[in-house]
Amino acid sequence: KGLAARPEIFTGDKQKFGRWWRSMQLFLCDPKNGTLSETEKTDILISHIRGPDVDTWVENFWDEYWDETNNKFEDSNLQRQAELELEHLVQGKDSAEEFFQKFEILRNRAKYDKNNTHLLLLLEQNVNVGIIDRIYRVTPLPADYNTW
C-alpha cells in the first residue's frame, strides 16, 4: 500500500480542486505505487474526474488527446501508400473473395468512398479477364461498387 492516500473523485467543485490536485500529485509520485508512465498517470487522473460538471470536459479532453496522438504518430503517408497499392493491386492467382478483401482494406486505408467511380475502373482493370468477361455478359452491368 502506498504512502499517499488514493485521491477522492473530483466532481468539478472549484473550491475543492486545490486540495484534490495536491492529493493527486502526491498519489502519482508515491514511490510505493511504483514508477508510473505518463500514460498510466493520465489514465489514473482521468479516472478520478467524474460528474456532470466535468463529463463534457473529460470527453473533449479525451477526443483532443486521441486526435493529437494520431496526428503525432500516425504515418502521414499511409493514405497515399494505400492509394498507390490499390492502383497496382491485381487479382492474379487470388480468388475473387481474397482479391476483394485486399481491395476493401486498401480502399478504407485510402479513404475512398464506395461511390468513387475510380474504384469501378480499378476493378475492371485489375480483376482477372475471365471474371470481367462473365460480368460483361450480365444484364444490367454492375453500376456501383456494392454491386461488384
Summary of the structure (lengths in Angstrom):
residues: 148
radius of gyration: 26.4
end to end distance: 61.3
largest distance: 77.5
contacts: 323
relative contact order: 0.08
helix: 61%
strand: 1%
